[in-house]
């Protein structure tokens, strides 16, 4: 299980260096990313929120960087297209986030474990479905497809995978907090502070000097 953010192809993006990616691909978030991968993930998350906020918000800055960061720094709550990707390494089946899924929705997985029932993650172009039956969780890649590939795993195993995914997010935030001052020296603190609640985390403490 990997937390991932969906990346729209960064055509003509030049606010900071990013990696070349396929359109609408998923960037895993963890503590092993290169600086360029961290930059790409940050771009993807910020772009999800690069909209004009409704209501009483400060006006959008005129400069390109300030304009791009405006939604991240003023919207509440934030949105990050993506979610949790699950891969069955024995069969190669991959359960992907759907069109209605976001990283901020991952707490729904814990409710599935505790309360049972079903979780729908989208409808186009696939309809991913997670459902608990007894002590087993079934992940159907596309519930609208007959004989869809699926993954089955014990509830206890899913709990451990979710804990690992939370650690991956915490490790990514640590990398992001280290990356931001190098490329966003004037906005680093506020960008990191905005990302942390999206992951349900607190801003990591800066390492001691010396």
N, C-alpha and C positions, 0 to 999 in steps of 0.2 A: 504494500500500500504506500503510495507516494502522494503528498500534496502537490498539486500542479496548478499553474496559471496558464490560461489560454493566451497565446501571443498572436496578434494580428501582424502580418508582415510589415516590418518597419520601413516602408517606402519613404524615402526622403527624410527620415528622422536623423537629425544632426545635433541634438542638444547634448548628447554624450555618446561615446562609442557603444554599440550593441552588436550582437552576433547576427549572422545571416540565418534566418529561420524560414521554414515553410509556412505559408499562410494558415492561420488558425491551428497551429501546432501547440503542444503543451510543453511548458518548461517546468521540470521538477524543481521543488524548493527544498534545499537541504544545506548542510554545512560543508559540502564538498565542491560547491560551484566555483568556477573561475570568476575573476572580477567582471569579465565580459558577460558571463551568464547571469551574474547578479544584476548587472546593469540592464540586461534584457528583461529579466523578471520584473525589475522595478518599473521599467517602461510599460510593460504589459499591464501591471496593476494600476499605475497612474492613468494610463490611457482609458481604462475602464471607467474612470471617474472624471474624465476630461469633458464634462458637460457644464452647461450653465445652471448653477444652483437656483432653485425656486426660493421665493420668500426674501427675508431680510438678510442678505449676505453682502460682503464687500464687493465692489465692482471688480470685474476681471482686469488684471494688469495688462498693459499694452505690450510689454516685452514678451517675446516668444516663450522663454523659460517660465516666467511668472504666470503667463496664460495657461501653459500646460499643467503646471502644478496647482492651479487655482481650485479645481474640483477636489483634489486630494486633501487640500488644506482647509476647505470650507464645508464639504458635504458631511452629513452624519445621518444615517450610517453610510459606510463605504461599501463598495461592491468589488469583487474580484472574480471575473469569469474563470471557471475551472472547478476545482474540487479535489476529490480523492480518486486516484487511479489505482485500480487493483489488477495485478497480473498473476495468473496461475503459472508458475514457472515450470510445472510438470506438463501442461498441455499447450501453453502459449496463448490461452484465452486472455483477452484484456478487457476489463470493464472500465469504460471511460465516463467522465462527467458528461451530463447532458446539457441542453441549451438553457435549461432553467436552473442550473446548478451554479454555486459559487463557493469559494473558500469559506466565506462567512457562514455558510449553511452546514458546515461539517458537524456541528453539534447534534444535528438530526440523527447522525449515525448512533450516537450514544442513546438517544431516545428509542431508536429501533432495538437496541440491545436490551434496554430496561423494560420497555413497554410492548415490544413486538409490533405486529402490523406490517405495513408496506411503506416504502419510500420511492416516489417517482422523481426522476431527475430531469426529464425533458421529453420532447415529442418530435423533434425534427433535427437532424435526419434519422435519429434513433430514439428509442424510448427505454432508457436504462431503468431497471427496477430492482430494488433490494427488498427482500421480505424474510422475516424470521418465522420459522415453524419449529416449535419446540426448542431444542438445543442447536439447531442448524440455521445458518443464514444462507440464502440462495441469492446470487447476483446474476440477473438475466441481462445480457448485453443489449437485447432489443426485444422487449416484451410484445411488440406488434409483429414480430417475425416468427413464423412457425418453426419449431426446432432451433430456436436461437441458441448460440453458444452460452454457457453459463458456468459459474463458479460456485461451488458449495464448500462451506467451511464451518467449523464449530464456532459457537458464540464466543467461547473462551479465546479462540485464536483471533477472532476479529477484535476483541478487546485489546489484545497485545499489539495488533497491527495499528490500531488507533493511537495507542500510547506512543508507538514508534513514530507515527506521522506527526504527533504533537511535538516530539523532540526535534524532528526535521525542521518544523516551522520555527522553533526557538533558535535552532542553529542558523537558519537562513537570516533571521532578524539580526543576529549577531554580525553576520557578514554584511548585511545591508547597512548596519550602523557604522561599520568600518569603511564601506565603500562611499557612503554619502558625503563625508567631508572632503573627499578627494575630487569629486565632480560637482557637488552642490555646496560649496563652502559656506555660502550665506543662508542656505535653507536646510542644511543637514539635520539640525536638531528637530525642526518642525516636521520634516519629512519622516524621520524615524519615529517621532512621537505619533504621527498619523497612522503609520503602518502597524504599530504595535497593537492597538485595539482591534484592528481588522483580524489579527491572528489570535485575539484573546490573550495577549501577552503584555508584559511591561517592558519598557525600554531597557535593554541590557546595560549594566553598569560599565563605564569606561575602564579599561585596564589601568592599573596604577603606573605612574611615570617612573622611569628608572628601573 
